[in-house]
Amino acid sequence: GGMKGGRDKTGVDLLFVRRLGGLLAVLHGTSLRPTLLLILLVSSTLFNIWIVSLTGTVISNFYGSIAGGDKDAFFDVLLLAAFVVVASAMMESTLKFLVELLSWAWRGELYGHIGNKYFAHSCFYKVLDVMDNPDQRVSQDVDNFCTTLSTLVGSVVNVPVTICYYAYLTGQEIAWYAPVGVTVFFFLGYVINKIIMTPVAFLVFRQENLEGDFRFAHVRVRTSAEEIAIYRGNQVEKQCTGDLFRSLLHNQLLLACWHFLLNISSNFFTYLSTIINYSLVAMAVLFFPSQSYLDYMAENDPGSSGDAGSVSSAYIALSTFNLIMLAYGFSGLTNISEPLSNCAGYTARIAQLLEFLSEKTFQREARDACDAKIPDDLPPAVGGGSGYKDDSLNSRSSSELSALVKEAFISGRPSPSHGRRYCADCVSFDRVSCVMDTKIVFENVSFRIERGDNMVIMGPPGCGKSSISRVLNGLWDVSGGVVRAPRNMFFLPQNPYLTLGGIASQVTYPETVTEPSAHIHERVLALLRVFALEHLLERAPMFDNAAHSPLGLGTRGDELEDEELGMLPPGEGKEGWLGAAAGGTDDRSPDRGEIGCEKGSRSSVHWTDTLSPGQRQLLCVCRLLYRQPSYAVLDEATSSLNETMETRVYESCRSSGITVISIAHRRSLEKFHNFKLLCEGGQWHFTRL
């Protein structure tokens, strides 16, 4: 899984550090809140280290007071211990709370940054062919990354400060070999853990890929449940999901085994450190009495204290505690290996996504800059076409043109001889070619239509009909030639898409209806009546955030006559048929038009599952007529409709002044068009009907 092109490294290395630095810049780039929380977390961690250091003093004084029989000293230590206990409890809770707050703030910043790029320039569409499970990266991986990284922050601050502080104390209070011995011991542990940690990072990365694939397989079954049931494809789908699940379980087992080895190594060095600590103290007290020990005994004169054993016990307790805390610091260094390897996996997945999105944004800006070089006054092309006449292209053979197009695509160099230009009064291709992954999708396509000139695109399956629509839309780049199209073109894709929400949200999409409006209600209701869809108001409200339709406008369940369905003469004008259809309304019925939902909520109706393909296409046609663009592209947008309703669709477009470019297989649609773009034998022909 992952990105194509070999960018799937997931180890804790220089690439990880560079990517993590880039993500940290994103996390703290636009808002002060994450930075303030991070500063507060770091400060609290340092304060907590000081609180913990008092524990050594408390333990040492407890030993000394009890062994020496000093009651007053015991009660003094008891008060100090009470303060340390309360402060430690408060600080531990505060640190956990700050970690959760930091994760919350980081997630908001990171998703906001990714979301802006993800939904810009239709990158959410372009990412599908080059990256696995982008939805999981945007949602689950972002959450896991922020949670893991915020947990690591406390360790990253606490561990080095603890190591440096207690290394200094042990060197002063015991001898130079105390911090050196602990350091060598845990350096050996780090090397061993590093060896085990590398495959863990890779397995975590692969586990996330497999989890996404497995989840997507079940989403696909849910989405296509009826089709699978009709084909009786139960066993096939069971086999596919079973194979994915077995791969997931196998990787999960490997990950558990490596985690087991990693935990054994970490725990072994953690527990062995206790023996190392007491051995180092024994060297300073029993075998090779250190100068620090002798000075401590001299400063705390046994004669005044009453018992040399109590002084020695206090020294041993304090020295042992400091060594334990030094070992604890090194244990923290080795114990962060597992969350660090997990963080490396999440960092790689999120960084890959951001790298792709940034690359596509840069390419789009470069393409726009290239398009700006195309002259506005393009001369007419030979043969009735229009646009940019490039003699260097016209003089080449088809094979030479194919090689030239591939070379231009692979090099990626912008050139003013190809691109797109916005034009309000026509749609045209002039010698346009498109290449995807070094494969020519179509080449040398030319046509020109103006307002009122409907065109149908026909040809065998796979010849590139829908690809022409994608180029017009800007989803795919032009590899050769010039495209001219208006900015407000509207597109109806092959598969009708219905969003979340009520009826108005379906018809006004991609506009967002924030508040109920009588004007919108009338327009949407008129469109529903045109295609006899007003009964859908029995299933969901008109608006998402209102329990009732505004102004008491209701619906009608009876069949409407043709004159009420907008079948008006051509002379009515752009708003004529809509105004006529919206002319009359019935009183509100208690069982129609009033099905509401809680304010601010979305309708829970799953339109894709509850409507027939024809009804879904008609709702999308309503969406087109609501927008009333100058040009529209219908990619098999009426394939599920009968001829009567299909005629109604095209007559409604004509009376609304919408110039239609249709992609179709049925020759019966030719009667609604003036021109035809036909692909035969790999060659495209533009003719008048």
MARDREN-648950 format. One record per residue (C-alpha): residue in three letters; x, y, z. Coordinates in steps of 0.5 Angstrom, whole numbers, padded with zeros to 4 digits, always signed. Example, Ala and Ser with C-alpha at 12.3 -4.5 7.8 and 13.67 -1.06 7.14 Angstrom:
BEGIN
ALA+0025-0009+0016SER+0027-0002+0014
END
This chain:
BEGIN
GLY+0000+0000+0000GLY+0002+0007+0000MET+0004+0012-0005LYS+0007+0010-0012GLY+0014+0011-0014GLY+0018+0008-0008ARG+0016+0013-0002ASP+0014+0008+0003LYS+0019+0009+0008THR+0017+0009+0015GLY+0023+0008+0020VAL+0025+0013+0025ASP+0031+0016+0020LEU+0032+0023+0017LEU+0026+0022+0013PHE+0022+0022+0019VAL+0025+0027+0022ARG+0024+0032+0016ARG+0017+0030+0015LEU+0015+0031+0023GLY+0018+0038+0022GLY+0014+0039+0017LEU+0008+0037+0020LEU+0010+0041+0027ALA+0010+0047+0022VAL+0003+0046+0020LEU+0001+0044+0027HIS+0003+0051+0030GLY+0003+0055+0023THR-0004+0059+0024SER-0006+0059+0031LEU-0003+0060+0038ARG-0007+0056+0042PRO-0003+0049+0040THR+0003+0053+0042LEU+0001+0056+0048LEU-0001+0049+0050LEU+0005+0046+0048ILE+0009+0051+0053LEU+0004+0050+0058LEU+0005+0042+0058VAL+0013+0043+0058SER+0013+0048+0064SER+0008+0043+0067THR+0013+0037+0066LEU+0019+0041+0068PHE+0015+0043+0075ASN+0013+0036+0076ILE+0021+0033+0075TRP+0022+0038+0081ILE+0016+0035+0085VAL+0019+0028+0084SER+0026+0030+0086LEU+0023+0032+0093THR+0021+0025+0094GLY+0028+0023+0094THR+0029+0028+0100VAL+0023+0025+0103ILE+0025+0018+0103SER+0032+0020+0105ASN+0030+0024+0111PHE+0025+0018+0113TYR+0031+0013+0113GLY+0035+0018+0117SER+0029+0020+0122ILE+0027+0013+0124ALA+0034+0010+0124GLY+0036+0016+0129GLY+0030+0016+0133ASP+0029+0023+0132LYS+0021+0024+0133ASP+0021+0032+0131ALA+0025+0030+0124PHE+0020+0025+0123PHE+0014+0030+0123ASP+0018+0035+0119VAL+0019+0030+0114LEU+0011+0028+0114LEU+0009+0035+0113LEU+0014+0035+0107ALA+0011+0028+0104ALA+0004+0031+0105PHE+0006+0037+0100VAL+0009+0032+0095VAL+0004+0027+0095VAL-0002+0033+0094ALA+0003+0036+0089SER+0005+0030+0085ALA-0003+0028+0084MET-0005+0034+0082MET+0001+0035+0077GLU+0000+0028+0074SER-0007+0029+0073THR-0006+0036+0070LEU+0000+0033+0065LYS-0006+0028+0062PHE-0011+0033+0061LEU-0006+0038+0058VAL-0004+0032+0053GLU-0011+0031+0051LEU-0012+0038+0050LEU-0006+0039+0046SER-0008+0033+0042TRP-0015+0036+0041ALA-0012+0043+0039TRP-0007+0039+0034ARG-0012+0035+0031GLY-0016+0041+0029GLU-0010+0045+0026LEU-0008+0039+0022TYR-0015+0037+0019GLY-0016+0044+0017HIS-0010+0044+0013ILE-0011+0038+0010GLY-0018+0039+0009ASN-0017+0046+0005LYS-0012+0042+0000TYR-0016+0036+0000PHE-0022+0039-0003ALA-0018+0044-0007HIS-0018+0043-0014SER-0022+0036-0014CYS-0016+0033-0010PHE-0020+0028-0007TYR-0022+0026-0014LYS-0015+0025-0016VAL-0012+0022-0010LEU-0016+0016-0011ASP-0011+0013-0017VAL-0005+0014-0013MET-0006+0013-0006ASP-0009+0007-0001ASN-0015+0009+0003PRO-0014+0017+0003ASP-0021+0017+0007GLN-0017+0013+0013ARG-0011+0018+0013VAL-0015+0024+0013SER-0020+0022+0019GLN-0017+0016+0023ASP-0009+0017+0022VAL-0010+0024+0023ASP-0013+0023+0030ASN-0008+0017+0032PHE-0002+0021+0030CYS-0004+0027+0034THR-0006+0023+0040THR+0001+0019+0039LEU+0005+0025+0038SER+0002+0029+0044THR+0004+0023+0049LEU+0011+0023+0046VAL+0012+0030+0048GLY+0012+0029+0055SER+0017+0024+0055VAL+0021+0028+0050VAL+0021+0033+0055ASN+0022+0029+0061VAL+0027+0024+0059PRO+0033+0028+0057VAL+0032+0033+0063THR+0031+0027+0068ILE+0037+0024+0065CYS+0042+0030+0065TYR+0039+0032+0072TYR+0040+0026+0076ALA+0047+0024+0072TYR+0049+0031+0075LEU+0047+0029+0082THR+0049+0022+0082GLY+0056+0024+0079GLN+0057+0029+0085GLU+0054+0024+0091ILE+0057+0018+0089ALA+0063+0018+0084TRP+0064+0019+0076TYR+0063+0012+0074ALA+0056+0012+0077PRO+0052+0016+0071VAL+0057+0013+0066GLY+0055+0006+0068VAL+0048+0007+0068THR+0049+0011+0061VAL+0053+0005+0058PHE+0048+0000+0060PHE+0042+0003+0057PHE+0046+0005+0051LEU+0046-0002+0050GLY+0039-0003+0051TYR+0037+0002+0046VAL+0041-0001+0041ILE+0038-0007+0042ASN+0031-0004+0042LYS+0033+0000+0035ILE+0034-0006+0032ILE+0027-0009+0034MET+0023-0002+0033THR+0025-0002+0025PRO+0020-0008+0023VAL+0015-0005+0028ALA+0014+0001+0025PHE+0013-0002+0018LEU+0008-0007+0021VAL+0004-0001+0024PHE+0004+0002+0017ARG+0002-0004+0013GLN-0003-0005+0019GLU-0006+0001+0018ASN-0007+0000+0010LEU-0010-0007+0011GLU-0015-0004+0016GLY-0017+0001+0011ASP-0017-0004+0005PHE-0022-0009+0010ARG-0026-0003+0012PHE-0027-0001+0005ALA-0029-0008+0002HIS-0035-0008+0007VAL-0037-0001+0005ARG-0037-0003-0002VAL-0041-0009+0000ARG-0046-0005+0004THR-0046+0000-0002SER-0048-0005-0008ALA-0052-0010-0003GLU-0057-0010-0008GLU-0053-0012-0014ILE-0049-0017-0010ALA-0055-0020-0008ILE-0058-0020-0015TYR-0052-0023-0018ARG-0052-0028-0012GLY-0045-0026-0011ASN-0045-0028-0004GLN-0039-0033-0004VAL-0035-0029-0008GLU-0035-0023-0003LYS-0034-0027+0002GLN-0028-0030-0001CYS-0025-0023-0002THR-0027-0020+0005GLY-0024-0027+0008ASP-0017-0026+0004LEU-0017-0019+0006PHE-0018-0021+0013ARG-0013-0026+0013SER-0008-0022+0011LEU-0010-0017+0016LEU-0010-0022+0022HIS-0003-0025+0019ASN+0000-0018+0020GLN-0003-0017+0026LEU+0000-0023+0029LEU+0007-0021+0027LEU+0006-0014+0030ALA+0004-0017+0036CYS+0010-0022+0036TRP+0015-0016+0035HIS+0011-0012+0040PHE+0012-0018+0045LEU+0020-0018+0043LEU+0020-0011+0044ASN+0017-0011+0051ILE+0021-0016+0053SER+0027-0012+0051SER+0025-0006+0055ASN+0022-0009+0061PHE+0029-0013+0062PHE+0033-0007+0062THR+0028-0004+0066TYR+0028-0009+0072LEU+0036-0011+0071SER+0037-0003+0072THR+0035-0004+0080ILE+0041-0009+0081ILE+0046-0004+0077ASN+0043+0001+0081TYR+0045-0002+0088SER+0051-0005+0085LEU+0054+0002+0084VAL+0052+0004+0091ALA+0055-0002+0094MET+0062+0000+0090ALA+0062+0007+0093VAL+0060+0005+0100LEU+0063-0002+0101PHE+0068-0004+0096PHE+0071+0003+0094PRO+0069+0008+0099SER+0068+0014+0095GLN+0070+0021+0097SER+0063+0024+0096TYR+0061+0018+0101LEU+0066+0020+0106ASP+0065+0028+0105TYR+0057+0026+0107MET+0059+0022+0113ALA+0063+0028+0115GLU+0058+0033+0114ASN+0053+0029+0118ASP+0057+0027+0124PRO+0055+0021+0127GLY+0057+0024+0134SER+0051+0029+0134SER+0047+0025+0130GLY+0047+0019+0135ASP+0048+0013+0130ALA+0053+0013+0124GLY+0048+0007+0121SER+0042+0012+0121VAL+0047+0017+0117SER+0049+0011+0112SER+0042+0009+0111ALA+0040+0016+0109TYR+0046+0017+0104ILE+0044+0010+0101ALA+0037+0012+0101LEU+0038+0018+0097SER+0044+0015+0093THR+0039+0009+0091PHE+0033+0014+0089ASN+0038+0018+0085LEU+0040+0012+0081ILE+0033+0010+0080MET+0031+0016+0077LEU+0037+0016+0072ALA+0035+0009+0070TYR+0028+0011+0070GLY+0030+0017+0065PHE+0034+0012+0061SER+0028+0007+0061GLY+0023+0012+0059LEU+0028+0013+0053THR+0028+0006+0051ASN+0020+0005+0053ILE+0018+0011+0048SER+0021+0006+0042GLU+0014+0003+0041PRO+0010+0010+0041LEU+0016+0013+0037SER+0015+0007+0032ASN+0008+0008+0031CYS+0008+0015+0030ALA+0013+0014+0025GLY+0008+0010+0021TYR+0003+0015+0022THR+0007+0021+0020ALA+0009+0017+0014ARG+0002+0016+0012ILE+0000+0023+0013ALA+0006+0026+0010GLN+0005+0022+0004LEU-0002+0025+0003LEU+0000+0032+0004GLU+0006+0031-0001PHE+0001+0029-0006LEU-0004+0035-0005SER+0002+0040-0005GLU+0004+0037-0011LYS-0002+0037-0014THR-0004+0045-0012PHE+0003+0047-0015GLN+0001+0043-0022ARG-0005+0047-0022GLU-0002+0054-0021ALA+0003+0052-0026ARG-0002+0050-0031ASP-0006+0056-0029ALA+0000+0060-0031CYS+0001+0057-0037ASP-0006+0058-0039ALA-0006+0065-0038LYS-0001+0065-0044ILE-0006+0063-0049PRO-0008+0069-0053ASP-0016+0071-0052ASP-0017+0072-0060LEU-0016+0065-0062PRO-0017+0065-0070PRO-0021+0060-0073ALA-0019+0053-0074VAL-0019+0049-0081GLY-0025+0045-0082GLY-0030+0049-0078GLY-0027+0048-0071SER-0024+0054-0067GLY-0019+0056-0062TYR-0011+0056-0062LYS-0009+0054-0069ASP-0002+0051-0068ASP+0002+0049-0075SER+0007+0045-0071LEU+0001+0040-0069ASN-0003+0040-0076SER+0003+0039-0080ARG+0005+0032-0076SER+0002+0025-0078SER-0002+0022-0073SER+0004+0017-0070GLU+0008+0024-0069LEU+0003+0027-0066SER+0002+0021-0061ALA+0010+0021-0059LEU+0009+0029-0058VAL+0004+0028-0054LYS+0007+0023-0049GLU+0013+0027-0049ALA+0010+0033-0047PHE+0006+0029-0041ILE+0012+0026-0039SER+0017+0032-0039GLY+0011+0036-0035ARG+0014+0042-0038PRO+0008+0048-0039SER+0007+0050-0046PRO+0003+0056-0049SER+0001+0051-0055HIS-0004+0047-0050GLY-0008+0049-0044ARG-0015+0051-0043ARG-0018+0058-0044TYR-0025+0061-0041CYS-0030+0063-0046ALA-0037+0065-0044ASP-0040+0064-0051CYS-0038+0058-0054VAL-0035+0051-0052SER-0029+0048-0057PHE-0023+0043-0057ASP-0018+0045-0062ARG-0013+0039-0063VAL-0014+0037-0056SER-0011+0031-0053CYS-0010+0027-0047VAL-0005+0023-0044MET-0006+0019-0037ASP+0000+0015-0034THR+0003+0015-0041LYS-0003+0012-0044ILE-0006+0016-0050VAL-0014+0017-0048PHE-0016+0021-0054GLU-0012+0025-0059ASN-0013+0030-0064VAL-0021+0032-0062SER-0024+0038-0065PHE-0030+0041-0065ARG-0034+0048-0063ILE-0041+0049-0061GLU-0044+0056-0059ARG-0050+0058-0055GLY-0056+0054-0057ASP-0052+0049-0061ASN-0053+0042-0057MET-0048+0037-0058VAL-0048+0029-0057ILE-0042+0025-0056MET-0042+0018-0058GLY-0038+0012-0060PRO-0036+0005-0057PRO-0035+0004-0050GLY-0028+0006-0048CYS-0026+0011-0053GLY-0026+0017-0049LYS-0033+0020-0049SER-0033+0021-0041SER-0026+0023-0041ILE-0028+0029-0046SER-0032+0031-0040ARG-0027+0030-0035VAL-0022+0035-0039LEU-0028+0040-0040ASN-0029+0040-0032GLY-0022+0041-0031LEU-0021+0034-0027TRP-0016+0032-0032ASP-0010+0036-0036VAL-0010+0038-0043SER-0004+0034-0046GLY-0004+0038-0053GLY-0009+0043-0056VAL-0013+0048-0053VAL-0020+0048-0049ARG-0025+0054-0049ALA-0031+0053-0044PRO-0035+0058-0040ARG-0033+0058-0032ASN-0040+0056-0030MET-0041+0050-0034PHE-0045+0045-0030PHE-0044+0037-0030LEU-0048+0031-0029PRO-0044+0025-0028GLN-0046+0018-0030ASN-0047+0016-0023PRO-0052+0020-0020TYR-0049+0023-0013LEU-0054+0025-0007THR-0052+0029-0001LEU-0054+0029+0006GLY-0060+0033+0008GLY-0067+0034+0006ILE-0070+0035-0001ALA-0067+0042-0002SER-0060+0040-0001GLN-0061+0035-0006VAL-0063+0040-0011THR-0059+0046-0009TYR-0053+0042-0009PRO-0047+0044-0009GLU-0050+0050-0006THR-0051+0050+0002VAL-0058+0052+0004THR-0057+0055+0011GLU-0064+0058+0013PRO-0071+0056+0010SER-0073+0061+0005ALA-0080+0061+0001HIS-0076+0063-0005ILE-0072+0057-0005HIS-0078+0053-0003GLU-0082+0055-0009ARG-0077+0054-0014VAL-0075+0047-0011LEU-0082+0045-0011ALA-0084+0047-0018LEU-0078+0043-0020LEU-0080+0037-0017ARG-0087+0038-0020VAL-0084+0038-0027PHE-0082+0031-0026ALA-0087+0028-0021LEU-0082+0028-0015GLU-0086+0032-0010HIS-0088+0025-0007LEU-0081+0025-0004LEU-0083+0030+0001GLU-0087+0025+0005ARG-0080+0022+0006ALA-0076+0028+0008PRO-0077+0035+0010MET-0075+0040+0005PHE-0070+0044+0009ASP-0065+0040+0014ASN-0066+0045+0020ALA-0073+0047+0020ALA-0079+0042+0022HIS-0084+0045+0017SER-0084+0048+0010PRO-0084+0056+0010LEU-0090+0060+0009GLY-0094+0053+0009LEU-0093+0051+0002GLY-0095+0044+0001THR-0094+0039-0004ARG-0099+0035-0008GLY-0099+0027-0009ASP-0104+0027-0015GLU-0101+0027-0022LEU-0100+0033-0026GLU-0102+0035-0033ASP-0097+0036-0038GLU-0098+0043-0038GLU-0097+0044-0031LEU-0090+0040-0032GLY-0087+0046-0035MET-0088+0043-0042LEU-0089+0050-0045PRO-0087+0053-0052PRO-0080+0056-0053GLY-0082+0063-0053GLU-0083+0063-0045GLY-0076+0065-0044LYS-0071+0063-0038GLU-0076+0063-0032GLY-0082+0062-0036TRP-0083+0055-0035LEU-0081+0055-0028GLY-0086+0061-0026ALA-0091+0057-0029ALA-0090+0051-0025ALA-0089+0055-0019GLY-0096+0058-0020GLY-0100+0055-0015THR-0100+0051-0008ASP-0104+0047-0004ASP-0106+0048+0003ARG-0101+0045+0008SER-0103+0038+0009PRO-0101+0035+0016ASP-0098+0028+0013ARG-0095+0032+0007GLY-0089+0037+0007GLU-0088+0037+0014ILE-0084+0031+0016GLY-0078+0035+0020CYS-0072+0034+0024GLU-0069+0037+0030LYS-0066+0044+0028GLY-0059+0044+0025SER-0059+0037+0024ARG-0059+0033+0017SER-0064+0028+0014SER-0063+0021+0016VAL-0066+0019+0009HIS-0061+0015+0005TRP-0063+0017-0002THR-0058+0013-0006ASP-0061+0006-0002THR-0069+0009-0002LEU-0069+0012-0009SER-0069+0008-0016PRO-0064+0010-0021GLY-0069+0014-0025GLN-0071+0018-0019ARG-0064+0019-0017GLN-0063+0022-0024LEU-0069+0026-0024LEU-0067+0029-0018CYS-0060+0031-0021VAL-0064+0034-0027CYS-0067+0038-0022ARG-0061+0040-0019LEU-0059+0042-0027LEU-0065+0046-0028TYR-0064+0050-0021ARG-0057+0052-0023GLN-0059+0054-0030PRO-0052+0055-0033SER-0051+0057-0040TYR-0048+0050-0042ALA-0049+0043-0039VAL-0045+0036-0040LEU-0050+0030-0039ASP-0046+0024-0038GLU-0051+0018-0039ALA-0055+0023-0035THR-0062+0020-0037SER-0060+0013-0039SER-0065+0010-0033LEU-0071+0014-0036ASN-0076+0012-0041GLU-0077+0016-0047THR-0083+0021-0045MET-0079+0023-0039GLU-0073+0024-0043THR-0076+0028-0048ARG-0079+0032-0042VAL-0072+0033-0039TYR-0069+0036-0046GLU-0075+0040-0047SER-0074+0043-0040CYS-0067+0045-0042ARG-0069+0048-0048SER-0074+0052-0045SER-0069+0054-0040GLY-0064+0057-0045ILE-0059+0051-0043THR-0054+0049-0048VAL-0053+0041-0047ILE-0047+0037-0049SER-0050+0030-0048ILE-0045+0023-0048ALA-0050+0017-0050HIS-0051+0011-0053ARG-0058+0011-0055ARG-0059+0014-0062SER-0066+0016-0060LEU-0062+0022-0057GLU-0060+0025-0063LYS-0066+0029-0065PHE-0065+0033-0059HIS-0058+0036-0061ASN-0055+0040-0067PHE-0048+0037-0068LYS-0045+0030-0066LEU-0038+0028-0064LEU-0037+0021-0066CYS-0031+0016-0065GLU-0030+0011-0071GLY-0024+0007-0071GLY-0020+0011-0066GLN-0022+0018-0070TRP-0026+0023-0068HIS-0031+0026-0073PHE-0035+0033-0072THR-0041+0033-0076ARG-0048+0037-0076LEU-0054+0033-0075
END
